[in-house]
Amino acid sequence: MPSGPSTIISDEVAELRRILPRVEIASATDAFVSGSYQRTPHTKIRMILTFPDGYPTRPLIVDVQSCSVVPPGLKKKLEKDLGKVASDVAGNSDSSDSQVCAVFSGLVSFVDSNKFVPCWRELKQSIDIVKEQGGKVAINEARGKINITLKSQKYFYKFSIVVDDGYPTTLDNINYGKACRLKMESTNFPPKIEKLLTSQAMELIKRMQDGMPTEDALKMSNPVRLPKELRDEQSKDNVPTVRLTQDALKGLKHDVETLNLVRDLRDVDAATKRGDARVKTHDKKERRDARRTIGKITRHELDDDRARDEKEKQWQLEEKARIAGYNFNEFDGSNPQPSLLAVITFLTNEVKRLTSVKCPICSKLALPAEPNDLKALYLSHSDAKTEKEKQARRMAKLQRPERVYCGCWYHHKCLDRFITEPPFGAECATDGCSRRVYHGDWPADIKELERAWAGKQARAREIE
């Protein structure tokens, strides 16, 4: 090495501390400098710069440390790009720039300008998945935006995702649940089907920011709700009751003692002498003091009751959330899960599946091959003015695809027959599903279905 290498290195490290104070230097010796930089806790990149013999006329050896933020592909890219920065500075004899500062400046610039740093691995995997299915992807690293067009047969679904600066969580509470801000740009699926896709994707992102694993988040983001009577029954079975905790028991004991005290004070105010109801037992001051004490106790007890009610209300909310699939201790947002790959995979698979899924009753495609034919199945009341158009609308409705609670698709008329005719409460007819079929537009109560079927049969016999 040239004369005074220690001085050169120590000067460059001192300059690094001065110019880039946000770079965290772990260690600095005559042999290497180890440091890291982060824009957020999920974007931290560590790097070791080794000083070769002949430094600074020879370039630094750049070693970017592999971690969850830095997959092999990103490691290779950074080492190549930052190594070139060091080579350019070393090769310029007229330059007074420090290689250490130049390389770390390059790292800082990359982390600050590329919003995909915390999801680099997910991004590359997502691009591969979309392209394998014939879709198109365009990315803007500076804005953290992805534009994706999914295609399947003659259908398409175009959407964009903007990754939050705090990914896999959000920097601001106001944006909570939007670690990936999803927006549907355009599609030729009817609004009802598009809403099923988009709403589940958005809910999936929120659940994963809460901390749910992908599989659980997919189940809990189901946009098809249970029928109302089942939800009511479930809520009755799971209505949170007042808990008999030590605090609750102490509160009950305190309430009894307070009621006894108030009763005694009211006796002081109302007591009369025996034989003469017009004469009070206690004098005016004693009765006034008793009334004031009752007032103070009442106000104090009201405040205590409100505090207890608020505490109990919070427990009720937490209990309902737990019943709905949450565990507040586990899924409280303190351990957010990366959701970019999960949501893109979900949408890619669903768009592809929709054009090939078959109704398990008639074995025909659930969706028509032509998007215009599917659109015609969703004519609104305002579109049907004449009796002929109204009849056409009723017939079209029978062919509408319906997604049931288990995620399978039926034609409306096939689903109606499957649910309202014996055997009632049958499991899904789709191969490999075997779950009970529920849909909010049909009753879930088997007895109600049996009564309706019996009434229909009775009317048919009367006609005969």
Solvent accessible surface area in square Angstrom, and as a share of the most:
residue,aa,sasa,rsa
1,M,102,0.45
2,P,54,0.34
3,S,109,0.70
4,G,38,0.37
5,P,38,0.24
6,S,54,0.35
7,T,81,0.47
8,I,53,0.27
9,I,4,0.02
10,S,61,0.40
11,D,84,0.44
12,E,16,0.07
13,V,11,0.06
14,A,59,0.46
15,E,53,0.24
16,L,0,0.00
17,R,135,0.49
18,R,174,0.63
19,I,80,0.41
20,L,29,0.15
21,P,103,0.64
22,R,155,0.57
23,V,11,0.06
24,E,105,0.47
25,I,29,0.14
26,A,81,0.63
27,S,45,0.29
28,A,43,0.33
29,T,62,0.36
30,D,86,0.44
31,A,57,0.44
32,F,70,0.29
33,V,0,0.00
34,S,23,0.15
35,G,3,0.03
36,S,7,0.04
37,Y,5,0.02
38,Q,69,0.30
39,R,45,0.17
40,T,11,0.07
41,P,106,0.66
42,H,67,0.30
43,T,0,0.00
44,K,49,0.21
45,I,0,0.00
46,R,112,0.41
47,M,1,0.00
48,I,50,0.26
49,L,0,0.00
50,T,49,0.28
51,F,15,0.06
52,P,14,0.09
53,D,106,0.55
54,G,18,0.18
55,Y,1,0.00
56,P,44,0.28
57,T,104,0.60
58,R,130,0.47
59,P,53,0.33
60,L,8,0.04
61,I,100,0.51
62,V,18,0.10
63,D,54,0.28
64,V,0,0.00
65,Q,58,0.26
66,S,74,0.48
67,C,43,0.26
68,S,100,0.64
69,V,21,0.12
70,V,1,0.00
71,P,8,0.05
72,P,98,0.62
73,G,50,0.48
74,L,0,0.00
75,K,51,0.22
76,K,153,0.65
77,K,78,0.33
78,L,3,0.02
79,E,46,0.20
80,K,155,0.66
81,D,63,0.33
82,L,6,0.03
83,G,20,0.19
84,K,130,0.55
85,V,49,0.28
86,A,0,0.00
87,S,52,0.34
88,D,81,0.42
89,V,25,0.14
90,A,18,0.14
91,G,68,0.66
92,N,74,0.38
93,S,111,0.72
94,D,138,0.72
95,S,36,0.23
96,S,117,0.75
97,D,95,0.49
98,S,8,0.05
99,Q,3,0.01
100,V,0,0.00
101,C,11,0.07
102,A,24,0.19
103,V,0,0.00
104,F,0,0.00
105,S,45,0.29
106,G,22,0.21
107,L,0,0.00
108,V,23,0.13
109,S,66,0.43
110,F,30,0.12
111,V,0,0.00
112,D,56,0.29
113,S,61,0.39
114,N,4,0.02
115,K,44,0.18
116,F,0,0.00
117,V,0,0.00
118,P,23,0.14
119,C,3,0.02
120,W,14,0.05
121,R,101,0.37
122,E,21,0.09
123,L,1,0.01
124,K,83,0.35
125,Q,75,0.34
126,S,2,0.01
127,I,28,0.14
128,D,81,0.42
129,I,44,0.22
130,V,0,0.00
131,K,123,0.52
132,E,137,0.61
133,Q,66,0.29
134,G,52,0.50
135,G,10,0.10
136,K,131,0.56
137,V,32,0.18
138,A,58,0.45
139,I,65,0.33
140,N,59,0.30
141,E,67,0.30
142,A,66,0.51
143,R,147,0.54
144,G,0,0.00
145,K,40,0.17
146,I,2,0.01
147,N,53,0.27
148,I,2,0.01
149,T,23,0.13
150,L,3,0.02
151,K,99,0.42
152,S,13,0.08
153,Q,146,0.65
154,K,119,0.51
155,Y,4,0.01
156,F,66,0.27
157,Y,0,0.00
158,K,79,0.34
159,F,1,0.00
160,S,5,0.03
161,I,1,0.00
162,V,36,0.21
163,V,3,0.02
164,D,8,0.04
165,D,54,0.28
166,G,2,0.01
167,Y,1,0.00
168,P,9,0.06
169,T,36,0.21
170,T,15,0.09
171,L,109,0.54
172,D,77,0.40
173,N,141,0.72
174,I,155,0.79
175,N,41,0.21
176,Y,82,0.31
177,G,8,0.08
178,K,105,0.45
179,A,0,0.00
180,C,3,0.02
181,R,91,0.33
182,L,14,0.07
183,K,125,0.53
184,M,52,0.23
185,E,70,0.31
186,S,46,0.30
187,T,32,0.19
188,N,45,0.23
189,F,8,0.03
190,P,7,0.05
191,P,109,0.69
192,K,94,0.40
193,I,2,0.01
194,E,28,0.13
195,K,138,0.58
196,L,32,0.16
197,L,7,0.03
198,T,11,0.07
199,S,41,0.26
200,Q,8,0.04
201,A,0,0.00
202,M,90,0.40
203,E,53,0.24
204,L,0,0.00
205,I,3,0.01
206,K,73,0.31
207,R,28,0.10
208,M,5,0.02
209,Q,1,0.00
210,D,7,0.04
211,G,7,0.07
212,M,2,0.01
213,P,66,0.42
214,T,55,0.32
215,E,115,0.52
216,D,58,0.30
217,A,0,0.00
218,L,59,0.29
219,K,133,0.56
220,M,61,0.27
221,S,4,0.02
222,N,37,0.19
223,P,36,0.23
224,V,16,0.09
225,R,155,0.57
226,L,30,0.15
227,P,2,0.01
228,K,129,0.55
229,E,65,0.29
230,L,38,0.19
231,R,73,0.26
232,D,55,0.29
233,E,95,0.43
234,Q,89,0.39
235,S,60,0.39
236,K,155,0.66
237,D,110,0.57
238,N,56,0.29
239,V,87,0.50
240,P,15,0.09
241,T,98,0.57
242,V,106,0.61
243,R,87,0.32
244,L,131,0.65
245,T,58,0.34
246,Q,128,0.57
247,D,93,0.48
248,A,25,0.20
249,L,84,0.42
250,K,135,0.57
251,G,12,0.11
252,L,98,0.49
253,K,137,0.58
254,H,72,0.32
255,D,46,0.24
256,V,88,0.51
257,E,94,0.42
258,T,18,0.11
259,L,123,0.61
260,N,60,0.31
261,L,87,0.43
262,V,18,0.10
263,R,137,0.50
264,D,68,0.35
265,L,29,0.14
266,R,145,0.53
267,D,78,0.41
268,V,38,0.22
269,D,36,0.19
270,A,65,0.51
271,A,34,0.26
272,T,57,0.33
273,K,110,0.47
274,R,241,0.88
275,G,86,0.82
276,D,48,0.25
277,A,83,0.64
278,R,214,0.78
279,V,61,0.35
280,K,82,0.35
281,T,68,0.40
282,H,54,0.24
283,D,85,0.44
284,K,147,0.62
285,K,124,0.53
286,E,81,0.36
287,R,49,0.18
288,R,86,0.31
289,D,55,0.28
290,A,4,0.03
291,R,113,0.41
292,R,145,0.53
293,T,51,0.30
294,I,26,0.13
295,G,23,0.23
296,K,130,0.55
297,I,28,0.14
298,T,66,0.38
299,R,146,0.53
300,H,105,0.47
301,E,25,0.11
302,L,89,0.44
303,D,79,0.41
304,D,40,0.21
305,D,56,0.29
306,R,144,0.53
307,A,65,0.50
308,R,90,0.33
309,D,93,0.48
310,E,113,0.51
311,K,129,0.55
312,E,41,0.18
313,K,120,0.51
314,Q,89,0.39
315,W,47,0.16
316,Q,44,0.19
317,L,94,0.47
318,E,60,0.27
319,E,34,0.15
320,K,119,0.50
321,A,21,0.16
322,R,126,0.46
323,I,53,0.27
324,A,53,0.41
325,G,30,0.29
326,Y,34,0.13
327,N,61,0.31
328,F,88,0.37
329,N,140,0.72
330,E,100,0.45
331,F,26,0.11
332,D,81,0.42
333,G,17,0.16
334,S,91,0.59
335,N,91,0.47
336,P,22,0.14
337,Q,47,0.21
338,P,64,0.40
339,S,1,0.01
340,L,0,0.00
341,L,46,0.23
342,A,13,0.10
343,V,0,0.00
344,I,0,0.00
345,T,38,0.22
346,F,21,0.09
347,L,0,0.00
348,T,3,0.02
349,N,76,0.39
350,E,22,0.10
351,V,2,0.01
352,K,107,0.45
353,R,80,0.29
354,L,2,0.01
355,T,15,0.09
356,S,68,0.44
357,V,25,0.15
358,K,117,0.50
359,C,0,0.00
360,P,34,0.21
361,I,53,0.27
362,C,44,0.26
363,S,75,0.48
364,K,137,0.58
365,L,75,0.37
366,A,1,0.01
367,L,4,0.02
368,P,37,0.24
369,A,69,0.53
370,E,70,0.31
371,P,19,0.12
372,N,119,0.61
373,D,73,0.38
374,L,0,0.00
375,K,143,0.60
376,A,48,0.38
377,L,22,0.11
378,Y,41,0.16
379,L,62,0.31
380,S,49,0.32
381,H,144,0.64
382,S,82,0.53
383,D,76,0.39
384,A,8,0.06
385,K,155,0.66
386,T,76,0.44
387,E,118,0.53
388,K,172,0.73
389,E,74,0.33
390,K,85,0.36
391,Q,85,0.38
392,A,53,0.41
393,R,40,0.15
394,R,116,0.42
395,M,106,0.47
396,A,16,0.13
397,K,78,0.33
398,L,67,0.33
399,Q,66,0.29
400,R,31,0.11
401,P,3,0.02
402,E,6,0.03
403,R,24,0.09
404,V,0,0.00
405,Y,57,0.22
406,C,20,0.12
407,G,12,0.11
408,C,16,0.10
409,W,6,0.02
410,Y,0,0.00
411,H,12,0.05
412,H,25,0.11
413,K,82,0.35
414,C,1,0.01
415,L,0,0.00
416,D,55,0.29
417,R,108,0.39
418,F,43,0.18
419,I,14,0.07
420,T,40,0.23
421,E,52,0.23
422,P,68,0.43
423,P,103,0.65
424,F,35,0.14
425,G,29,0.28
426,A,31,0.24
427,E,105,0.47
428,C,7,0.04
429,A,45,0.35
430,T,44,0.26
431,D,140,0.72
432,G,89,0.86
433,C,24,0.14
434,S,71,0.45
435,R,123,0.45
436,R,64,0.23
437,V,7,0.04
438,Y,39,0.15
439,H,20,0.09
440,G,49,0.48
441,D,100,0.52
442,W,20,0.07
443,P,45,0.28
444,A,7,0.05
445,D,62,0.32
446,I,67,0.34
447,K,137,0.58
448,E,71,0.32
449,L,6,0.03
450,E,80,0.36
451,R,152,0.56
452,A,65,0.50
453,W,66,0.23
454,A,56,0.44
455,G,25,0.24
456,K,106,0.45
457,Q,64,0.29
458,A,36,0.28
459,R,142,0.52
460,A,44,0.34
461,R,154,0.56
462,E,142,0.64
463,I,153,0.78
464,E,175,0.79
